[in-house]
């Protein structure tokens, strides 16, 4: 417990989590060996030696786990040693320690007051964990490995019992070879002769800021960037840099300075210093990736086998086989909702000359008629999909549909498209949109208002603007008491909240909105951590979409998740008084990181599930379904502002 904030729980316990159990208490653990596997919890012996508490566990015959804890000034030092006490060699293929950081969402107010984001970096000898208050304010609890190595992490208690409001129990792993030998660049087998031990020592302490903590980790390397276009270099300052990937070229420019390059699109393992490892990303240019992705969508994600207008939808596809997915009654595989990103991407690509000039027009015209007939009811309210008429309207879908029709108005100038976009937004407010933080609602509403004004519909534009500003006032008054959406609290609520306040400030100039943005900006930034890793740096934690949107039905952290791009676009829209070179650099890093979700052939993954294992199932894998990840490209193109529709 932090004495400066006693209400905040940095660790889970049975009082706060009904799914918490003894096996997940701090310092418990597991091992997998060639003699069997076991967990440890209650010690066989407990003693105090020279002011340190020592616990001895005997989870397997001939195997001893010794845990030593002592307070050193303001730090707690913990040392874990697995000792081979038998007369024959021992091989370890699994070794993990439970660190149950309280990363969960009871509700928005409770999350901001009592919970933490756990930012993990398991880079071998360069490894740490940072438990940061979700409010972005207050002391952080930091764990830094000082001896030994952490090469992966796993998640437990992540299933239908905990659902989307809980990240689960986090397990730091010395190795996870038994379950996932290729995870995080490779998991070793640890061989112990009789009497030998493998040790892991870390220190825990309080830190006033993220910057203070990262300095305390004593980074062995500094990067000019974690992601770059293919053919452009990433500069690394370190004593040693190398890569096991043949597509990566490492050039030593001078003492302690290296140039890393690759012409191969994708993430690449990088070894930095002794026993330290991370990943960098080299990606195709944005315009080229859009071209390839649009071509793939047109070729593989249109259900042309359907009759009539239904053939003009866009649907998920299994990239392993090219087989389009049936809805199967699963809303997140429907032909509506998040799949709206695909026609939006085609429309923006066409406007920028990034698609076959002959192809997008008929596809978009067909989708427009499909959406009017099958995704909107007679009142302008949305359906989750053409086969989801039994499900109530989903507010999230409304700004996306309005955006599509507004973009078509910008391209073709047809009054019916502008009228439909405005009608959808007006209907959204009627259905409760004023108290729902729908993604894209505020930017879309302001854009539609601008077009209405220019088209001579000033009264209609003013009415929509008034509703937008009234909504912002409502959220200022609510403070931390944000209403629960599909998840109790998440980054994709906070980013739209700040967008709303930013637009209200731009429309009114009132200081109350500027102050509200300043207060809430740390909430948004706290979702992303400072890990020196292409998939993790600044990327908002999101840990349920592999289950809802993918084929593998895996819970667990998705890094990077495309909605992390919302942090980037929100930062780029901030008032000039709050936008800084630092926020611009972070935005660029987030936008580039999401390029990891696309392949060179234009196929994609909806979820790279990061943990090495989730409830024992192997993770650290890209789901084979291309589904909803194109929002990243849509948002990045829109953020560029050039020749946008």
C-alpha angles and dihedrals in degrees: 000000000000108000089207091057108023092170092066118089111206092183133043119248136173091265093062102031124042090195091056114109142178093264089064101051116126113281096015113123152160140239135196118203142163085261095055140282132276146160126232128214120132111049124238089217135015127193144158116233124177092338093311126112113229124194123190122203127186103195095160135018109274093012124102127185113202119193120190125187129183138160114239109186105299094345132087111215120202125188124190119192125182106201127195101222095171128094094244132064121275127212119202118202097165132035125158140161124210116240105173101193111184097247103154143110115240087164134312097275093043092047093052093047104036113017137074139211111234110215110194131194116180100180099151111253087003100065138135147149127222122197104199124184110253089232089064089233131097134038122323126220110228132194119195126184110229101171130025124007144276113210103174145355134226137200127225132185089039109136145089090308095062097029120178101327096070130061090201134227113321120221121194111215132209086189136348098186094132093062104025116009096177098047120124093005095313138327118232132221109235114218119202124190118212108295094014125123140199112220137198123187128180139166129223125205148146120266127192094217144004089253092054090051097048090051089052091055088069095223112221091206142034123204131206086211139339095224134033140162116275109272094028120101134243111209118216128191109205142118091252136012129180140144132215089208113099092212092064124085118202117192124186105224097178141330106317095358125102136180116217121195140164138177091199117097112231145054119310133196116243126192113210122181124336111334095342121128139177141152134255128190131223114188142181115260114276094249093050093047090051090052092051095043093049091050091050093049092050092049101041114015104057114095094222091164091072123094126254121333091352088076089066095065126102119232141178119274135203101236092202093067106011089239114145114231124247114229091242090192089291109131094207089060094049125119091247136049112045091010086073085085090077099061089040089055093047090050094051092044091052092050090053097044092249097128139058102286092224099047114055097055098066092037093053094043089052093048091049091057091043091053094049091049102037111018100044130053124215091274095054094256117137133244122213088235144328090280096040103080091128092064119086119248114285114221092205091068097055102076089046093054091044090050091053094052093043090053089051089052090052090053102039104020094225111160093213091063092053091045091051093049091051092045092053092052093046090050089049091059090048090054094051103279092141089074098034120089096218114183111254094004098123099043091045093048093050091048092050091047089054091053092046090052092049090048092057096258096120095149093054091045092050092050092053092046091051090053090050093051092044088053090052091051090051092054092046088055092048093057108179093352096098115168116249116254126183085315121032093239132356145152091257088065096048096048093054088045091057091044089054093050091045092054092045089052091049091050098045107019088221116157092218090073093047090052091048092053091050091051095049100040092084089056089060097043093049091067089070125061135212096246113152092231132106095231095045113033108113092342114142116242112250120162114173110059097086086067099043101038106025138075096234092060090217121161116206140092115324110208117214101012113187093236087065082079087072089072089056097048092044090053090050090053096050120123110271090249091062101035114093139175086258094056090046092052091049091050091053092048091052094048092050094044092061090062085081088079095068131070128215092256091058095256118127148189125239092207137019101196105211109196117093089233137005115205087336097310115120114256134165087103142123113243110238094229122098102206126130107353094106091086085084092062091042092053095043093050091048091049091055088062093201115140090335117176 
